[in-house]
Amino acid sequence: MDQPTQADRTGIVVVDKPVGWTSHDVVAKVRRLAGQKRVGHAGTLDPLASGVLPVLLGRATRLMELVQSGRKAYRTTVALGRATGTDDGEGSVIAEAPVPGLSAATIEGTLAGFRGEILQTPPPYSALKVDGQRAYVLARRGESVTLAPRAVTIDALELLAFSSTELELQVVCSRGTYIRALARDVARALGTVGYMSALRRTSVGPFSAIEAWSPDQLAADGLAAHILSAQRVLPEAPLLSLNAGDTRKVCNGQSIQVDGPLRPGHAWVYDPDGRLLCLGTVDGSLLRPLIQL
């Protein structure tokens, strides 16, 4: 197990990414404030979007995959009557179509077809790879990009407001869902064309906008005031405290017997001094170290 240096900070900072910033810009800012290189984000947000971007520091970066796999929630605006090449407001208009008369009942009937598991074709301007190259690189060259539909899950899709030119939607979805593609497809299903004109992410897994801080606030308050424990990644997982002998075994990657039986799942494992050792899995009375921290 890596031993932390005096300057090492481990945990999660929930950043409220401003419009115009890239996710990399946010990481660079937090890296400067933390004074350490080991910093990464969990779930890219495009410059057009704002909202929740969990940033992991130190050994907590090993939990990135767990954070990224969590459900995500968004509020988005769909502009109707025009389509863009990027399926968002940054692209050039490539098509126009009249918008049919809309009612709440008509829209609700359309949205019902997008709930649950659906097949979604990602936008050509995406980071997915085609023959080893990013799709957006090919698209920017003017090359034709064909991406295969893939299964995503829309857990919730709610109409918040609408007019003759736009919809405001709330979405809860699985990892890998493109809200740009959802906006495009909903517009088509309504008998017109459209694109995502605004996007705000309101949560990623257990992290919500309520506890998100702007880069300016982090700089003013000091980063340390807003670092959350790595344990917040799985807040419902039980806590296990080990004796010195079992601590040595777990640090060496060995499984151990614990007081049980415990329900199968994850557990946070601590040494006798209260230092977080790892995220483990438990089944009955057997603890297996999973991610050393």
SERO-4910 file (N, C-alpha, C, O; in steps of 0.05 Angstrom, whole numbers):
BEGIN
 pado doro    nc1    nc2    nc3   cac1   cac2   cac3    cc1    cc2    cc3    oc1    oc2    oc3
  Met    A     17    -24      0      0      0      0     18     25      0     37     26     15
  Asp    A     11     45    -16     26     70    -17     22     84     10      0     86     20
  Gln    A     43     95     20     41    111     45     39    140     37     54    150     21
  Pro    A     20    155     50     16    183     42     39    200     51     51    196     73
  Thr    A     46    220     36     66    240     44     52    260     61     27    261     63
  Gln    A     68    278     73     56    298     90     38    317     74     18    327     85
  Ala    A     45    321     49     29    339     32      5    326     19    -11    339      7
  Asp    A      4    299     21    -17    285      6    -44    290     19    -48    288     43
  Arg    A    -63    297      2    -91    300     11   -107    279     -4   -105    276    -28
  Thr    A   -124    265     11   -140    244      0   -170    249      6   -177    255     29
  Gly    A   -186    248    -15   -215    253    -11   -228    262    -37   -216    260    -58
  Ile    A   -251    274    -34   -267    283    -57   -275    312    -53   -284    319    -32
  Val    A   -272    327    -74   -283    355    -74   -304    355    -96   -299    348   -119
  Val    A   -328    364    -89   -350    366   -109   -350    394   -120   -356    414   -106
  Val    A   -343    397   -145   -340    423   -158   -365    429   -174   -375    411   -188
  Asp    A   -374    453   -173   -395    463   -191   -382    475   -215   -374    499   -215
  Lys    A   -379    459   -236   -364    469   -260   -379    491   -274   -402    488   -280
  Pro    A   -366    514   -279   -379    535   -293   -381    529   -323   -365    514   -334
  Val    A   -400    542   -336   -402    541   -365   -377    554   -377   -368    574   -367
  Gly    A   -366    541   -397   -342    552   -410   -316    538   -401   -296    539   -415
  Trp    A   -317    526   -378   -294    511   -368   -295    482   -379   -316    471   -381
  Thr    A   -271    471   -385   -270    442   -390   -266    428   -364   -259    440   -344
  Ser    A   -271    402   -364   -266    386   -340   -237    386   -333   -229    386   -310
  His    A   -219    387   -354   -191    389   -349   -183    415   -335   -165    416   -319
  Asp    A   -197    437   -343   -192    463   -329   -197    461   -299   -182    471   -283
  Val    A   -219    447   -292   -226    444   -264   -205    428   -249   -196    435   -227
  Val    A   -196    406   -261   -175    389   -249   -150    406   -245   -137    404   -224
  Ala    A   -142    421   -265   -118    438   -263   -120    458   -240   -101    462   -226
  Lys    A   -144    470   -237   -148    489   -215   -146    475   -188   -133    485   -170
  Val    A   -159    452   -185   -158    437   -159   -130    428   -154   -121    428   -131
  Arg    A   -116    419   -175    -88    410   -171    -71    433   -160    -54    428   -142
  Arg    A    -75    457   -170    -59    480   -160    -67    486   -131    -49    491   -114
  Leu    A    -93    485   -125   -101    491    -98    -92    470    -78    -85    476    -55
  Ala    A    -91    445    -87    -82    423    -69    -52    421    -67    -42    411    -47
  Gly    A    -38    432    -87     -9    430    -87      1    401    -91     21    394    -81
  Gln    A    -14    386   -106     -6    358   -112    -16    350   -140    -35    362   -150
  Lys    A     -2    330   -151     -8    323   -178    -30    301   -180    -43    299   -201
  Arg    A    -34    286   -159    -52    263   -160    -81    272   -157    -92    271   -135
  Val    A    -92    282   -179   -119    293   -179   -133    284   -205   -120    285   -226
  Gly    A   -158    276   -203   -173    269   -227   -202    272   -224   -212    273   -201
  His    A   -216    275   -246   -246    279   -244   -260    254   -251   -249    236   -265
  Ala    A   -285    252   -242   -301    228   -247   -326    236   -264   -347    242   -253
  Gly    A   -323    235   -290   -346    241   -308   -343    267   -322   -349    288   -310
  Thr    A   -335    267   -347   -330    291   -363   -356    307   -367   -377    296   -372
  Leu    A   -353    333   -364   -374    352   -372   -363    370   -395   -342    381   -392
  Asp    A   -379    373   -416   -370    390   -438   -369    419   -429   -383    426   -410
  Pro    A   -354    436   -443   -353    465   -436   -381    478   -435   -385    496   -418
  Leu    A   -399    470   -452   -426    481   -453   -441    476   -427   -459    491   -420
  Ala    A   -435    454   -413   -450    445   -390   -438    457   -364   -415    464   -362
  Ser    A   -455    458   -344   -447    465   -317   -455    444   -297   -470    425   -305
  Gly    A   -446    446   -272   -456    429   -252   -436    410   -239   -412    415   -240
  Val    A   -446    389   -228   -432    372   -210   -409    357   -224   -414    341   -243
  Leu    A   -385    361   -214   -361    347   -224   -345    338   -200   -330    354   -188
  Pro    A   -348    312   -192   -331    303   -170   -302    302   -178   -295    291   -199
  Val    A   -285    313   -161   -256    313   -165   -243    297   -143   -247    303   -119
  Leu    A   -228    277   -150   -216    259   -130   -187    266   -126   -172    272   -145
  Leu    A   -178    265   -101   -151    273    -94   -136    249    -81   -148    233    -67
  Gly    A   -110    248    -87    -93    228    -74   -102    200    -79   -109    193   -102
  Arg    A   -102    183    -58   -109    155    -61   -138    151    -69   -145    129    -78
  Ala    A   -155    171    -64   -183    169    -72   -186    167   -102   -208    158   -112
  Thr    A   -166    174   -118   -168    171   -147   -172    142   -155   -182    136   -177
  Arg    A   -165    123   -137   -169     95   -143   -199     87   -143   -206     66   -152
  Leu    A   -215    105   -132   -244    100   -131   -259    112   -155   -283    112   -156
  Met    A   -244    123   -174   -256    137   -197   -277    121   -212   -298    131   -219
  Glu    A   -271     96   -217   -289     79   -232   -316     76   -218   -337     75   -230
  Leu    A   -315     73   -191   -339     71   -175   -357     96   -177   -381     94   -180
  Val    A   -344    119   -176   -359    144   -178   -371    147   -206   -394    154   -209
  Gln    A   -355    141   -226   -364    145   -254   -387    126   -260   -404    133   -277
  Ser    A   -389    103   -247   -410     84   -253   -437     91   -240   -457     78   -246
  Gly    A   -437    111   -223   -462    119   -210   -482    132   -228   -475    142   -250
  Arg    A   -507    132   -220   -528    146   -235   -523    176   -236   -512    187   -216
  Lys    A   -531    188   -257   -527    217   -260   -554    231   -266   -571    219   -279
  Ala    A   -557    255   -255   -581    270   -259   -575    297   -273   -555    309   -267
  Tyr    A   -593    305   -290   -588    330   -306   -614    345   -309   -636    335   -306
  Arg    A   -611    371   -313   -632    388   -324   -623    399   -351   -600    409   -353
  Thr    A   -639    396   -371   -630    403   -398   -652    418   -413   -676    414   -408
  Thr    A   -644    435   -431   -663    449   -449   -659    439   -477   -636    437   -487
  Val    A   -681    432   -490   -681    422   -517   -692    444   -535   -716    451   -533
  Ala    A   -676    455   -553   -686    474   -573   -698    459   -596   -686    441   -607
  Leu    A   -722    467   -604   -737    453   -625   -737    469   -651   -736    493   -651
  Gly    A   -737    454   -674   -740    467   -700   -714    469   -715   -714    475   -739
  Arg    A   -691    465   -701   -665    466   -714   -648    443   -704   -649    436   -680
  Ala    A   -631    432   -722   -612    412   -714   -584    422   -719   -579    438   -738
  Thr    A   -565    414   -703   -537    422   -707   -520    397   -711   -528    375   -704
  Gly    A   -496    401   -722   -479    379   -727   -467    366   -702   -459    343   -704
  Thr    A   -468    380   -680   -457    369   -655   -479    361   -636   -474    350   -614
  Asp    A   -504    365   -643   -528    360   -626   -529    378   -601   -543    372   -582
  Asp    A   -512    399   -601   -514    419   -580   -511    447   -592   -509    450   -616
  Gly    A   -511    467   -575   -510    495   -585   -483    504   -596   -482    526   -606
  Glu    A   -463    487   -594   -437    495   -604   -433    490   -634   -415    500   -646
  Gly    A   -451    473   -645   -448    466   -673   -463    484   -692   -480    499   -684
  Ser    A   -457    481   -718   -471    497   -738   -498    483   -744   -501    459   -742
  Val    A   -518    500   -752   -544    489   -759   -542    474   -785   -532    484   -805
  Ile    A   -552    449   -785   -550    432   -809   -578    425   -820   -580    414   -842
  Ala    A   -599    431   -805   -626    425   -814   -646    442   -799   -641    450   -776
  Glu    A   -669    448   -811   -691    461   -798   -717    447   -806   -719    435   -827
  Ala    A   -736    448   -788   -762    435   -792   -783    449   -775   -776    459   -754
  Pro    A   -807    450   -785   -828    463   -769   -834    446   -744   -829    422   -743
  Val    A   -843    460   -723   -850    446   -698   -880    443   -697   -895    463   -698
  Pro    A   -890    418   -695   -919    414   -694   -930    426   -668   -916    431   -649
  Gly    A   -956    430   -667   -969    439   -643   -965    419   -620   -969    395   -623
  Leu    A   -955    429   -597   -949    411   -575   -968    416   -552   -978    438   -547
  Ser    A   -972    394   -537   -988    395   -512   -973    379   -492   -956    362   -499
  Ala    A   -979    383   -467   -966    367   -446   -971    338   -450   -953    321   -445
  Ala    A   -996    331   -458  -1002    303   -462   -986    291   -485   -977    268   -484
  Thr    A   -983    306   -507   -967    296   -530   -938    292   -522   -927    271   -529
  Ile    A   -927    311   -508   -899    309   -500   -896    285   -480   -877    270   -483
  Glu    A   -914    283   -461   -912    261   -442   -913    234   -456   -898    216   -449
  Gly    A   -931    231   -475   -932    206   -490   -907    200   -505   -899    177   -506
  Thr    A   -894    220   -515   -868    216   -529   -846    209   -509   -830    191   -514
  Leu    A   -845    223   -487   -824    217   -467   -826    189   -455   -806    177   -448
  Ala    A   -851    179   -454   -854    152   -443   -839    131   -459   -830    111   -448
  Gly    A   -835    136   -485   -820    117   -501   -790    118   -497   -776    101   -508
  Phe    A   -781    137   -481   -752    139   -476   -745    130   -448   -721    132   -440
  Arg    A   -764    122   -432   -758    113   -405   -750     83   -405   -760     67   -421
  Gly    A   -733     76   -386   -724     48   -384   -699     44   -401   -685     63   -407
  Glu    A   -694     19   -409   -671     14   -426   -678     20   -455   -698     10   -465
  Ile    A   -661     35   -468   -665     43   -495   -639     40   -511   -618     38   -499
  Leu    A   -642     39   -537   -618     39   -554   -613     68   -563   -631     81   -573
  Gln    A   -589     77   -559   -582    105   -565   -558    106   -583   -537     93   -578
  Thr    A   -559    122   -605   -536    126   -623   -521    150   -613   -532    172   -614
  Pro    A   -496    147   -604   -481    170   -594   -477    191   -616   -477    184   -640
  Pro    A   -473    216   -608   -468    237   -628   -441    232   -642   -423    221   -630
  Pro    A   -438    241   -667   -413    238   -681   -390    253   -667   -367    245   -668
  Tyr    A   -397    276   -655   -377    291   -640   -376    281   -611   -387    293   -593
  Ser    A   -364    257   -608   -361    245   -582   -333    234   -579   -318    233   -598
  Ala    A   -326    226   -554   -299    216   -549   -297    186   -555   -275    174   -550
  Leu    A   -318    174   -564   -316    145   -571   -297    141   -594   -293    158   -611
  Lys    A   -285    118   -594   -265    112   -615   -276     97   -638   -293     78   -635
  Val    A   -267    104   -662   -274     91   -687   -248     83   -700   -232    101   -709
  Asp    A   -243     57   -703   -217     48   -714   -193     61   -701   -174     69   -714
  Gly    A   -195     63   -674   -172     73   -659   -170    103   -656   -152    114   -643
  Gln    A   -189    118   -669   -188    147   -667   -214    158   -655   -235    146   -658
  Arg    A   -212    180   -641   -235    193   -629   -255    201   -650   -247    212   -671
  Ala    A   -280    196   -645   -301    203   -665   -300    233   -672   -303    241   -695
  Tyr    A   -296    250   -651   -297    279   -656   -274    288   -674   -277    308   -688
  Val    A   -252    274   -673   -229    281   -690   -236    276   -719   -231    292   -737
  Leu    A   -249    253   -724   -257    246   -751   -279    266   -761   -278    275   -784
  Ala    A   -298    272   -743   -320    290   -751   -309    318   -758   -319    330   -776
  Arg    A   -289    327   -743   -278    353   -748   -263    354   -775   -260    376   -787
  Arg    A   -254    331   -784   -240    330   -810   -261    329   -833   -253    330   -856
  Gly    A   -286    327   -825   -306    325   -846   -311    296   -855   -326    292   -874
  Glu    A   -300    277   -841   -304    249   -848   -330    239   -837   -339    248   -816
  Ser    A   -342    220   -851   -367    208   -842   -362    191   -818   -344    174   -818
  Val    A   -378    194   -797   -375    179   -772   -401    164   -767   -422    175   -764
  Thr    A   -398    137   -765   -421    120   -759   -416    105   -733   -398     89   -732
  Leu    A   -431    111   -712   -428     98   -687   -452     79   -682   -475     86   -688
  Ala    A   -446     56   -672   -466     36   -667   -484     44   -644   -474     54   -624
  Pro    A   -510     39   -646   -528     44   -623   -519     26   -599   -508      4   -603
  Arg    A   -523     36   -576   -517     20   -552   -538     24   -531   -552     44   -531
  Ala    A   -540      5   -513   -561      5   -493   -553     24   -470   -531     23   -459
  Val    A   -572     41   -463   -569     59   -439   -596     57   -424   -616     48   -435
  Thr    A   -596     66   -400   -620     65   -383   -628     93   -374   -612    108   -362
  Ile    A   -652    101   -380   -664    126   -371   -682    120   -347   -704    110   -351
  Asp    A   -673    125   -323   -688    118   -299   -712    137   -295   -733    129   -286
  Ala    A   -708    162   -302   -729    182   -299   -726    203   -321   -704    211   -328
  Leu    A   -749    211   -332   -749    232   -353   -775    248   -349   -797    239   -355
  Glu    A   -771    272   -339   -794    289   -331   -795    315   -347   -774    328   -350
  Leu    A   -818    323   -356   -822    349   -369   -826    370   -347   -845    368   -331
  Leu    A   -808    390   -347   -810    411   -327   -825    435   -338   -840    449   -324
  Ala    A   -821    441   -364   -835    464   -377   -832    461   -407   -814    446   -416
  Phe    A   -849    475   -422   -846    474   -451   -859    498   -464   -876    512   -452
  Ser    A   -850    504   -488   -862    526   -504   -862    515   -533   -857    492   -538
  Ser    A   -869    533   -551   -869    525   -580   -841    521   -591   -838    510   -613
  Thr    A   -821    529   -576   -793    528   -587   -774    512   -570   -752    507   -579
  Glu    A   -782    503   -546   -764    488   -529   -777    472   -508   -800    478   -500
  Leu    A   -763    453   -498   -771    436   -475   -750    439   -453   -727    441   -459
  Glu    A   -759    437   -429   -741    435   -406   -746    408   -393   -769    403   -384
  Leu    A   -726    392   -391   -729    364   -381   -710    359   -357   -689    371   -354
  Gln    A   -719    341   -341   -702    330   -319   -697    301   -325   -716    286   -331
  Val    A   -672    292   -323   -664    265   -332   -647    252   -310   -630    265   -298
  Val    A   -653    227   -304   -636    210   -288   -629    187   -305   -646    173   -316
  Cys    A   -603    181   -307   -595    161   -327   -570    146   -319   -556    153   -299
  Ser    A   -564    125   -334   -540    109   -330   -515    122   -342   -517    141   -357
  Arg    A   -493    111   -334   -468    119   -346   -469    113   -376   -480     93   -385
  Gly    A   -457    131   -392   -455    126   -420   -478    139   -436   -478    138   -460
  Thr    A   -498    151   -422   -520    164   -435   -511    192   -445   -498    207   -431
  Tyr    A   -517    198   -470   -511    224   -481   -537    241   -481   -557    234   -495
  Ile    A   -537    262   -465   -561    279   -463   -565    293   -490   -588    299   -498
  Arg    A   -544    299   -504   -546    311   -531   -561    293   -550   -579    302   -565
  Ala    A   -555    267   -548   -569    248   -566   -598    245   -557   -616    242   -574
  Leu    A   -603    246   -531   -631    244   -521   -647    268   -531   -670    264   -540
  Ala    A   -636    292   -530   -649    316   -540   -656    313   -569   -678    319   -578
  Arg    A   -636    305   -585   -640    301   -614   -662    281   -619   -680    286   -636
  Asp    A   -662    258   -605   -682    237   -610   -710    244   -601   -729    237   -614
  Val    A   -712    258   -578   -738    267   -569   -751    286   -589   -774    284   -595
  Ala    A   -735    305   -599   -745    324   -620   -755    309   -644   -776    315   -655
  Arg    A   -740    289   -653   -748    274   -677   -774    259   -671   -792    258   -688
  Ala    A   -777    248   -647   -801    233   -640   -825    252   -639   -848    243   -642
  Leu    A   -821    277   -634   -842    297   -634   -849    307   -662   -868    323   -665
  Gly    A   -835    298   -682   -841    305   -709   -826    329   -719   -834    342   -738
  Thr    A   -803    336   -707   -787    358   -715   -758    351   -712   -751    328   -710
  Val    A   -740    371   -710   -712    367   -704   -705    384   -680   -721    402   -673
  Gly    A   -682    379   -667   -675    395   -644   -647    389   -634   -634    371   -645
  Tyr    A   -638    404   -615   -612    400   -603   -612    409   -574   -630    423   -565
  Met    A   -593    400   -559   -590    408   -531   -578    436   -530   -555    440   -538
  Ser    A   -593    455   -519   -583    482   -518   -572    490   -491   -558    510   -489
  Ala    A   -578    474   -470   -567    480   -443   -567    454   -428   -584    437   -431
  Leu    A   -547    451   -410   -545    427   -394   -533    433   -367   -512    447   -365
  Arg    A   -546    423   -346   -534    426   -319   -536    398   -305   -558    387   -303
  Arg    A   -513    388   -296   -514    363   -281   -519    369   -252   -504    385   -239
  Thr    A   -538    356   -240   -546    361   -213   -537    340   -193   -537    345   -169
  Ser    A   -528    317   -203   -517    297   -185   -501    276   -200   -506    270   -224
  Val    A   -482    264   -186   -467    241   -196   -465    222   -173   -452    227   -153
  Gly    A   -479    199   -175   -479    180   -153   -489    194   -128   -511    206   -128
  Pro    A   -475    192   -105   -484    204    -80   -478    234    -78   -484    246    -58
  Phe    A   -465    246    -98   -456    274    -96   -475    292   -111   -481    287   -135
  Ser    A   -485    312    -98   -505    330   -110   -496    359   -111   -476    366    -99
  Ala    A   -512    375   -125   -506    403   -128   -507    418   -101   -495    439    -99
  Ile    A   -521    408    -82   -523    421    -56   -496    424    -43   -491    443    -28
  Glu    A   -478    405    -48   -451    405    -35   -429    412    -55   -406    407    -50
  Ala    A   -437    423    -78   -417    431    -98   -409    460    -95   -425    477    -87
  Trp    A   -383    465   -100   -371    491    -96   -359    501   -122   -346    485   -137
  Ser    A   -361    527   -128   -349    538   -152   -319    539   -148   -309    540   -125
  Pro    A   -304    540   -169   -274    543   -166   -267    568   -150   -248    567   -135
  Asp    A   -281    590   -154   -275    614   -139   -280    610   -109   -265    620    -93
  Gln    A   -301    596   -102   -307    591    -74   -285    573    -61   -277    578    -39
  Leu    A   -276    553    -76   -255    536    -66   -229    552    -61   -215    547    -41
  Ala    A   -223    570    -79   -199    586    -76   -201    605    -52   -182    609    -37
  Ala    A   -225    617    -49   -229    636    -27   -229    622      0   -218    633     20
  Asp    A   -242    599      2   -245    585     28   -221    568     35   -216    562     59
  Gly    A   -205    560     15   -184    540     19   -196    513     13   -217    506     23
  Leu    A   -181    497     -2   -191    471    -11   -197    453     12   -217    438     11
  Ala    A   -181    453     33   -184    435     55   -212    436     68   -222    416     78
  Ala    A   -224    459     68   -251    463     80   -272    447     66   -294    443     77
  His    A   -267    438     41   -288    425     25   -280    397     16   -293    386     -2
  Ile    A   -260    385     28   -253    357     21   -270    338     37   -270    339     61
  Leu    A   -284    321     22   -301    301     34   -286    274     37   -267    269     21
  Ser    A   -293    258     56   -280    232     60   -285    214     36   -306    215     24
  Ala    A   -265    197     30   -269    177      9   -292    159     15   -304    148     -4
  Gln    A   -299    156     40   -322    139     48   -348    148     36   -367    132     33
  Arg    A   -350    174     28   -374    184     16   -381    172    -11   -404    174    -21
  Val    A   -362    158    -24   -367    146    -49   -388    124    -46   -406    121    -64
  Leu    A   -387    109    -24   -407     89    -18   -416     93     11   -408     79     29
  Pro    A   -434    113     15   -441    120     43   -455     99     59   -456    100     83
  Glu    A   -468     80     45   -483     60     59   -466     35     66   -476     18     81
  Ala    A   -442     34     57   -425     10     63   -417     10     92   -411     32    103
  Pro    A   -417    -13    105   -410    -14    134   -380     -8    138   -364    -10    119
  Leu    A   -373     -1    163   -346      5    170   -335    -18    187   -349    -28    206
  Leu    A   -311    -27    181   -298    -49    196   -272    -39    206   -256    -28    191
  Ser    A   -267    -43    232   -241    -35    245   -226    -61    251   -236    -79    264
  Leu    A   -200    -62    242   -184    -86    246   -164    -83    268   -156    -61    275
  Asn    A   -155   -106    278   -132   -105    297   -106   -104    281   -106   -105    256
  Ala    A    -84   -102    295    -58    -98    281    -51   -121    263    -40   -117    241
  Gly    A    -56   -146    272    -49   -169    256    -65   -170    230    -53   -175    209
  Asp    A    -91   -166    232   -107   -166    208   -101   -143    189   -103   -145    165
  Thr    A    -93   -120    202    -86    -97    185    -62   -104    167    -61    -97    144
  Arg    A    -42   -118    179    -19   -126    163    -27   -144    140    -17   -141    117
  Lys    A    -45   -163    145    -54   -181    124    -68   -167    102    -63   -172     78
  Val    A    -86   -149    109   -101   -134     89    -83   -116     73    -86   -114     48
  Cys    A    -63   -104     86    -44    -87     71    -28   -103     51    -17    -92     32
  Asn    A    -25   -128     56    -11   -146     38    -29   -160     18    -21   -178      3
  Gly    A    -55   -151     17    -73   -162     -2    -87   -188      5    -99   -200    -12
  Gln    A    -84   -196     30    -95   -222     39   -124   -219     48   -131   -198     59
  Ser    A   -140   -239     44   -167   -240     55   -165   -249     84   -147   -263     92
  Ile    A   -185   -240    100   -185   -247    128   -213   -255    137   -233   -249    123
  Gln    A   -215   -268    160   -241   -274    172   -248   -251    191   -231   -241    206
  Val    A   -273   -243    190   -283   -222    208   -308   -232    223   -320   -252    215
  Asp    A   -315   -217    243   -339   -224    258   -363   -222    239   -367   -201    227
  Gly    A   -378   -242    236   -400   -242    217   -424   -256    230   -425   -260    254
  Pro    A   -443   -264    213   -442   -260    184   -450   -232    175   -466   -219    188
  Leu    A   -439   -223    153   -445   -197    141   -458   -201    114   -451   -221    100
  Arg    A   -476   -183    106   -488   -185     80   -468   -181     58   -449   -165     62
  Pro    A   -470   -195     36   -451   -191     14   -451   -162      4   -473   -150      2
  Gly    A   -428   -151     -1   -426   -124    -11   -400   -111     -4   -380   -125      3
  His    A   -399    -85     -5   -374    -70      1   -373    -63     30   -393    -62     44
  Ala    A   -348    -58     39   -343    -48     67   -319    -31     67   -299    -37     53
  Trp    A   -319    -10     83   -296      7     87   -280     -5    111   -291    -10    132
  Val    A   -254     -8    107   -237    -22    126   -216     -2    138   -202     12    123
  Tyr    A   -215     -1    164   -198     17    179   -178      2    196   -183    -20    205
  Asp    A   -154     15    201   -135      3    219   -142     11    248   -160     26    252
  Pro    A   -127      1    268   -133      7    296   -132     37    303   -145     46    322
  Asp    A   -117     53    287   -115     81    292   -136     98    277   -135    122    278
  Gly    A   -154     84    263   -175     98    249   -168    108    222   -182    124    210
  Arg    A   -145     98    210   -138    105    183   -151     87    163   -151     62    167
  Leu    A   -162     98    142   -176     82    122   -155     66    106   -136     77     95
  Leu    A   -159     40    106   -140     22     92   -149     15     64   -133     17     45
  Cys    A   -174      8     61   -183     -1     35   -213     -2     34   -227      0     54
  Leu    A   -223     -6     10   -250    -14      5   -249    -44      0   -234    -53    -18
  Gly    A   -264    -59     15   -264    -88     12   -291    -98      5   -311    -83      4
  Thr    A   -293   -124     -1   -318   -138     -5   -321   -158     17   -302   -171     25
  Val    A   -345   -161     27   -351   -180     49   -372   -199     39   -390   -192     24
  Asp    A   -370   -224     49   -390   -245     43   -389   -264     67   -371   -280     70
  Gly    A   -410   -262     83   -410   -278    107   -389   -267    126   -392   -245    136
  Ser    A   -369   -283    132   -348   -274    151   -321   -270    136   -300   -267    150
  Leu    A   -321   -270    110   -296   -267     95   -294   -239     83   -312   -229     69
  Leu    A   -272   -225     89   -266   -199     78   -244   -201     58   -222   -211     64
  Arg    A   -249   -190     34   -228   -189     13   -221   -160      7   -240   -145      0
  Pro    A   -196   -152      9   -189   -125      1   -193   -121    -29   -185   -138    -45
  Leu    A   -206    -99    -37   -212    -94    -65   -196    -71    -76   -182    -74    -96
  Ile    A   -197    -48    -63   -183    -24    -72   -167    -13    -48   -179     -3    -29
  Gln    A   -141    -15    -49   -124     -6    -27   -123     25    -27   -121     38    -48
  Leu    A   -126     36     -3   -127     65      0   -106     75     20   -103     98     26
***
